[in-house]
Amino acid sequence: MHFDLLLVGFGSVARRFVRLLEERADVLRDRYDLQAQVIGACTARHGAAFDPKGLPAALLLDRHSRGLNLNGSADATADRDLTVTWLLAHAKHAAAAALDDGRLVLVETTPLDVHHGGRPAIDHVRAGLEAGAHVVTANKGPVAFAYHDLAALAQKVGRRFLFEGAVMDGIPIFNLVRETLPGCEIVGFRGVVNATTNYILTAMERGQLYEVALAEMQHARIAEADPSHDVDGWDAAAKTAALINVLMDGDATPLTIAREGIRGITSEQMRGAVARGRRIRLVASARRDDDQAVGCVRPEELDEADPLAQLVEMQNAIILETDLLGRLGILQLDGGLTQTAYGLLSDVMRCQTSSSSRAPVEGPASG
């Protein structure tokens, strides 16, 4: 099957994704009978481009690296007004067959904006679904703020709304529960889900200064230039809300998650905890309270035997509490751009299995 892809956002994750498509092209074609090409892209800082014959990865990456508009013009900001609406309008005209056959996929990778209720990413997802495209995203916002509405829309139009890359870099949390735990209810979870804060905390255990460890994460392009999203707990809160909404059929947003970041933690506190056989980690958790799922993100001092206490540097983990199987742990030893890009790729591949049958979206995984 041949898929046409529309990219919304062309940051680090999207650029790694188009490289991954190229690197895996032979395997996708020969083993999975899948071919995928990018036919359009729009960004906030590098304009927009559309070509129904395909936009090769090398072409897009070269234009981006030279500071050009994605359509090749010298003014990278010239087409800032060419939005997702513009992109979908071109697709409806020039890729109508792909839309009709369920072979058009909108890949959304814009940054999370907690303070604007997950927009504009929510609007991007909605526009893609309403136009008849499958939508895959690595953005936590749509799942954390509007999961049930978007899932219902996707169900109505018979398209996929998938988001495996939104939590733990594409490690298959949502797919694992949905595909392998039928009839098993998720009643709670706890985990370490933010790589930047875990790196900083474990570096501080070794005596490194907070500011130095944070700068290393920014240099590695894991943390943003404005680190508040990570260190104040917003990223972990968004992931907690997403997990509650999907795994526990909850109705959370990042704003309803009790949240405390790591800014106030000192090196003395970190070393003192180690001396007592303890470790401080930023823990995301949820539990049921009067049949409502309640989430929390806060630094916790853990016994060193706790699986979460043993996570170092950029390692993450989720421990799911189930009604039938007890506690199940998912450990991520390696995370980064490739893993997040793989989450997008795996979701595109799942669109292949559903496009002919117009199967429903990824639904609630509990119960």
Sequence and secondary structure as in RCSB ss.txt:
>XXXX:A:sequence
MHFDLLLVGFGSVARRFVRLLEERADVLRDRYDLQAQVIGACTARHGAAFDPKGLPAALLLDRHSRGLNLNGSAD
ATADRDLTVTWLLAHAKHAAAAALDDGRLVLVETTPLDVHHGGRPAIDHVRAGLEAGAHVVTANKGPVAFAYHDL
AALAQKVGRRFLFEGAVMDGIPIFNLVRETLPGCEIVGFRGVVNATTNYILTAMERGQLYEVALAEMQHARIAEA
DPSHDVDGWDAAAKTAALINVLMDGDATPLTIAREGIRGITSEQMRGAVARGRRIRLVASARRDDDQAVGCVRPE
ELDEADPLAQLVEMQNAIILETDLLGRLGILQLDGGLTQTAYGLLSDVMRCQTSSSSRAPVEGPASG
>XXXX:A:secstr
 EEEEEEE  SHHHHHHHHHHHHTHHHHHHHH  EEEEEEEE SSS EEE TT   HHHHHHHHHTT  TTS S 
TTTTTT  HHHHHHHHHHHSHHHHHTT EEEEE     GGGTTTTHHHHHHHHHHHT EEEE  SHHHHHHHHHH
HHHHHHHT  EE GGGSGGG SHHHHHHHH TT  EEEEEEE  HHHHHHHHHHHTT  HHHHHHHHHHTTSS S
STHHHHTSHHHHHHHHHHHHHHS     GGGSEE  STT  HHHHHHHHHTTEEEEEEEEEEEETTEEEEEEEEE
EEETTSTTTT  TT EEEEEEESSS EEEEEES  SHHHHHHHHHHHHHHHHHHTTTT         
